[in-house]
Amino acid sequence: MVYYIYDGSFEGLLTAIYEAYYRRETPEKILSSNNVQNSLFIKYVHINTDQEKAQRVYDAIVQKISPSAAKNALYAFLSEAQDAGTAIYRYLKLGWKMGKSVDLALAEPYVFRVHALRKKVSQEAGKMLGLVRFRLLKSGVYYAPIEPDFNILGIIAPHFKKRMPNQDWIIHDVKRKLAAFYSQGQYAIVPFEFKGALPLDDEEFDYQTLWKEYFQNIAIKSRINPRLQRQFMPVRYWKYLIETPGTQAKP
Protein backbone atom coordinates (compact mmCIF):
# COMPACT_ATOMS: atom_id res chain seq x y z
CA MET A 1 0.00 0.00 0.00
CA VAL A 2 1.42 3.36 -1.09
CA TYR A 3 0.67 6.77 0.39
CA TYR A 4 1.94 9.97 -1.25
CA ILE A 5 2.94 12.70 1.20
CA TYR A 6 3.07 16.38 0.18
CA ASP A 7 4.05 19.53 2.04
CA GLY A 8 0.53 20.81 2.74
CA SER A 9 0.38 23.40 -0.04
CA PHE A 10 -2.04 23.31 -2.98
CA GLU A 11 0.95 23.26 -5.33
CA GLY A 12 2.33 20.31 -3.37
CA LEU A 13 -0.92 18.40 -3.82
CA LEU A 14 -0.97 19.09 -7.56
CA THR A 15 2.65 17.94 -7.80
CA ALA A 16 1.72 14.68 -6.07
CA ILE A 17 -1.09 14.16 -8.59
CA TYR A 18 1.36 14.83 -11.41
CA GLU A 19 3.80 12.26 -10.05
CA ALA A 20 1.08 9.64 -9.64
CA TYR A 21 0.17 10.03 -13.31
CA TYR A 22 3.69 9.97 -14.74
CA ARG A 23 4.93 7.23 -12.44
CA ARG A 24 1.85 5.19 -13.40
CA GLU A 25 1.07 4.61 -9.76
CA THR A 26 -2.24 4.73 -7.94
CA PRO A 27 -1.53 5.78 -4.36
CA GLU A 28 -4.10 4.60 -1.85
CA LYS A 29 -4.03 8.04 -0.25
CA ILE A 30 -2.48 11.46 -0.83
CA LEU A 31 -1.91 13.14 2.52
CA SER A 32 -0.53 16.39 3.83
CA SER A 33 2.61 15.90 5.93
CA ASN A 34 0.57 17.21 8.89
CA ASN A 35 -1.77 14.21 8.71
CA VAL A 36 0.71 11.34 8.55
CA GLN A 37 0.62 8.54 11.11
CA ASN A 38 3.45 6.10 10.48
CA SER A 39 2.65 2.43 9.89
CA LEU A 40 4.91 -0.53 9.10
CA PHE A 41 2.47 -1.75 6.46
CA ILE A 42 2.44 1.40 4.37
CA LYS A 43 5.04 2.69 1.94
CA TYR A 44 5.31 6.46 2.24
CA VAL A 45 6.47 8.37 -0.82
CA HIS A 46 7.40 11.98 -0.06
CA ILE A 47 6.77 14.31 -2.99
CA ASN A 48 8.78 17.52 -3.38
CA THR A 49 6.73 20.46 -4.56
CA ASP A 50 7.46 21.57 -8.12
CA GLN A 51 5.76 24.75 -9.32
CA GLU A 52 6.05 23.84 -13.00
CA LYS A 53 4.51 20.40 -12.52
CA ALA A 54 1.75 21.88 -10.37
CA GLN A 55 0.94 24.44 -13.06
CA ARG A 56 0.75 21.72 -15.70
CA VAL A 57 -1.76 19.80 -13.62
CA TYR A 58 -3.81 22.93 -12.95
CA ASP A 59 -3.88 23.79 -16.66
CA ALA A 60 -4.95 20.24 -17.45
CA ILE A 61 -7.85 20.54 -14.99
CA VAL A 62 -9.08 23.76 -16.60
CA GLN A 63 -8.61 22.61 -20.20
CA LYS A 64 -9.61 18.95 -20.01
CA ILE A 65 -12.29 19.10 -17.30
CA SER A 66 -13.47 22.65 -16.59
CA PRO A 67 -12.61 25.87 -14.73
CA SER A 68 -15.35 24.90 -12.28
CA ALA A 69 -13.54 21.65 -11.50
CA ALA A 70 -10.37 23.62 -10.72
CA LYS A 71 -12.38 25.77 -8.29
CA ASN A 72 -13.95 22.67 -6.74
CA ALA A 73 -10.50 21.19 -6.16
CA LEU A 74 -9.14 24.41 -4.61
CA TYR A 75 -12.10 24.93 -2.28
CA ALA A 76 -12.03 21.27 -1.18
CA PHE A 77 -8.31 21.69 -0.44
CA LEU A 78 -9.01 24.80 1.65
CA SER A 79 -11.30 22.73 3.87
CA GLU A 80 -8.11 21.20 5.34
CA ALA A 81 -10.00 17.91 5.77
CA GLN A 82 -7.69 14.97 6.29
CA ASP A 83 -9.11 13.11 3.29
CA ALA A 84 -9.24 16.17 1.00
CA GLY A 85 -6.06 15.31 -0.94
CA THR A 86 -7.22 11.78 -1.70
CA ALA A 87 -10.74 12.90 -2.61
CA ILE A 88 -9.40 15.59 -4.96
CA TYR A 89 -7.03 13.11 -6.62
CA ARG A 90 -9.79 10.57 -7.25
CA TYR A 91 -12.19 13.29 -8.40
CA LEU A 92 -9.71 14.66 -10.92
CA LYS A 93 -8.68 11.23 -12.12
CA LEU A 94 -12.31 10.50 -12.96
CA GLY A 95 -12.70 14.00 -14.40
CA TRP A 96 -9.96 13.44 -16.95
CA LYS A 97 -11.98 10.47 -18.21
CA MET A 98 -15.43 12.05 -18.11
CA GLY A 99 -14.67 15.70 -18.81
CA LYS A 100 -16.93 18.38 -17.35
CA SER A 101 -19.77 15.88 -16.87
CA VAL A 102 -17.87 14.54 -13.84
CA ASP A 103 -19.66 17.13 -11.72
CA LEU A 104 -22.96 15.44 -12.52
CA ALA A 105 -21.70 12.08 -11.25
CA LEU A 106 -22.61 12.71 -7.62
CA ALA A 107 -23.21 9.01 -7.06
CA GLU A 108 -19.43 8.63 -7.21
CA PRO A 109 -18.24 8.95 -3.59
CA TYR A 110 -15.20 11.13 -4.32
CA VAL A 111 -17.17 13.48 -6.55
CA PHE A 112 -19.78 13.82 -3.83
CA ARG A 113 -17.07 14.39 -1.20
CA VAL A 114 -15.35 17.15 -3.17
CA HIS A 115 -18.67 18.89 -3.76
CA ALA A 116 -19.57 18.58 -0.08
CA LEU A 117 -16.24 20.11 1.01
CA ARG A 118 -16.53 22.91 -1.52
CA LYS A 119 -20.03 23.72 -0.28
CA LYS A 120 -18.86 23.97 3.34
CA VAL A 121 -15.95 26.23 2.45
CA SER A 122 -18.06 28.41 0.15
CA GLN A 123 -20.79 28.80 2.76
CA GLU A 124 -18.38 29.88 5.46
CA ALA A 125 -16.65 32.33 3.12
CA GLY A 126 -20.05 33.85 2.32
CA LYS A 127 -20.91 34.16 6.01
CA MET A 128 -17.55 35.68 6.84
CA LEU A 129 -18.09 38.57 4.44
CA GLY A 130 -20.72 39.84 6.86
CA LEU A 131 -18.82 38.93 10.03
CA VAL A 132 -15.50 40.71 9.53
CA ARG A 133 -15.24 43.64 11.96
CA PHE A 134 -12.43 46.14 11.38
CA ARG A 135 -10.80 48.17 14.14
CA LEU A 136 -9.02 51.43 13.32
CA LEU A 137 -5.44 51.44 14.59
CA LYS A 138 -3.39 54.50 15.49
CA SER A 139 -1.36 53.97 12.34
CA GLY A 140 -4.49 54.50 10.24
CA VAL A 141 -4.63 50.83 9.24
CA TYR A 142 -7.88 48.89 9.70
CA TYR A 143 -7.40 45.55 11.43
CA ALA A 144 -9.84 42.63 11.60
CA PRO A 145 -9.23 39.33 13.43
CA ILE A 146 -11.08 36.20 12.28
CA GLU A 147 -10.94 32.55 13.29
CA PRO A 148 -12.79 30.54 10.60
CA ASP A 149 -13.15 26.78 10.50
CA PHE A 150 -11.67 26.67 7.01
CA ASN A 151 -8.74 28.40 5.30
CA ILE A 152 -10.83 31.05 3.54
CA LEU A 153 -8.56 34.10 3.82
CA GLY A 154 -7.62 33.95 0.14
CA ILE A 155 -11.29 33.71 -0.84
CA ILE A 156 -12.55 36.73 1.08
CA ALA A 157 -9.58 39.08 0.58
CA PRO A 158 -10.58 40.05 -3.03
CA HIS A 159 -14.01 41.14 -1.74
CA PHE A 160 -12.49 43.60 0.72
CA LYS A 161 -10.03 44.79 -1.90
CA LYS A 162 -13.05 45.97 -3.92
CA ARG A 163 -15.02 47.17 -0.91
CA MET A 164 -12.18 49.15 0.72
CA PRO A 165 -9.88 50.10 -2.17
CA ASN A 166 -8.63 53.36 -0.66
CA GLN A 167 -7.83 52.15 2.85
CA ASP A 168 -4.97 50.07 4.20
CA TRP A 169 -6.23 47.00 6.03
CA ILE A 170 -5.23 43.71 7.61
CA ILE A 171 -7.43 40.63 7.94
CA HIS A 172 -5.78 38.32 10.43
CA ASP A 173 -6.60 34.61 10.58
CA VAL A 174 -5.63 34.12 14.20
CA LYS A 175 -6.10 30.36 14.11
CA ARG A 176 -3.68 29.79 11.22
CA LYS A 177 -1.34 32.69 12.03
CA LEU A 178 -1.83 34.17 8.56
CA ALA A 179 -2.86 37.66 7.47
CA ALA A 180 -3.91 39.43 4.31
CA PHE A 181 -2.14 42.82 4.13
CA TYR A 182 -3.69 45.34 1.72
CA SER A 183 -2.17 48.64 0.57
CA GLN A 184 -2.28 50.70 -2.62
CA GLY A 185 -4.38 48.29 -4.63
CA GLN A 186 -2.46 45.13 -3.80
CA TYR A 187 -2.69 42.49 -1.09
CA ALA A 188 -0.48 39.64 0.04
CA ILE A 189 -1.12 36.73 2.38
CA VAL A 190 1.81 36.11 4.70
CA PRO A 191 2.55 34.40 8.04
CA PHE A 192 1.57 36.74 10.86
CA GLU A 193 1.17 36.58 14.63
CA PHE A 194 0.21 39.39 16.96
CA LYS A 195 0.45 39.44 20.75
CA GLY A 196 -0.54 42.14 23.17
CA ALA A 197 -3.14 44.90 23.16
CA LEU A 198 -4.15 46.51 19.90
CA PRO A 199 -2.86 50.10 19.42
CA LEU A 200 -6.37 51.41 18.72
CA ASP A 201 -7.06 54.91 17.48
CA ASP A 202 -8.73 57.09 20.13
CA GLU A 203 -11.89 57.44 18.04
CA GLU A 204 -12.23 53.67 17.71
CA PHE A 205 -13.46 53.29 21.28
CA ASP A 206 -16.21 55.86 20.62
CA TYR A 207 -17.27 54.10 17.42
CA GLN A 208 -17.43 50.74 19.16
CA THR A 209 -19.54 52.16 21.99
CA LEU A 210 -21.96 53.75 19.52
CA TRP A 211 -22.22 50.54 17.51
CA LYS A 212 -22.97 48.44 20.60
CA GLU A 213 -25.63 50.91 21.73
CA TYR A 214 -27.21 50.94 18.27
CA PHE A 215 -27.22 47.15 18.11
CA GLN A 216 -28.88 46.89 21.54
CA ASN A 217 -31.46 49.63 20.89
CA ILE A 218 -32.74 48.25 17.58
CA ALA A 219 -33.36 44.82 19.13
CA ILE A 220 -37.02 44.08 19.91
CA LYS A 221 -36.82 42.51 23.36
CA SER A 222 -40.00 40.48 22.96
CA ARG A 223 -38.56 38.83 19.87
CA ILE A 224 -35.12 37.97 21.21
CA ASN A 225 -34.56 34.26 20.56
CA PRO A 226 -31.08 33.08 21.66
CA ARG A 227 -31.63 29.60 20.24
CA LEU A 228 -32.52 30.94 16.80
CA GLN A 229 -29.68 33.45 17.02
CA ARG A 230 -27.17 30.65 17.64
CA GLN A 231 -28.62 28.76 14.68
CA PHE A 232 -27.97 31.61 12.26
CA MET A 233 -24.91 32.97 14.03
CA PRO A 234 -22.96 30.12 15.67
CA VAL A 235 -21.31 31.06 18.97
CA ARG A 236 -17.86 30.32 17.56
CA TYR A 237 -18.16 33.50 15.45
CA TRP A 238 -19.12 35.80 18.35
CA LYS A 239 -15.60 36.20 19.69
CA TYR A 240 -14.62 38.99 17.29
CA LEU A 241 -18.00 40.70 16.82
CA ILE A 242 -17.80 44.21 18.24
CA GLU A 243 -21.54 44.31 18.97
CA THR A 244 -21.41 41.20 21.17
CA PRO A 245 -21.69 42.17 24.88
CA GLY A 246 -18.36 41.82 26.66
CA THR A 247 -16.33 41.72 23.47
CA GLN A 248 -12.89 43.27 23.89
CA ALA A 249 -11.12 45.23 21.19
CA LYS A 250 -8.23 42.81 20.94
CA PRO A 251 -7.18 39.83 18.77
Disulfide bonds with the S-S distance in Angstrom:
none
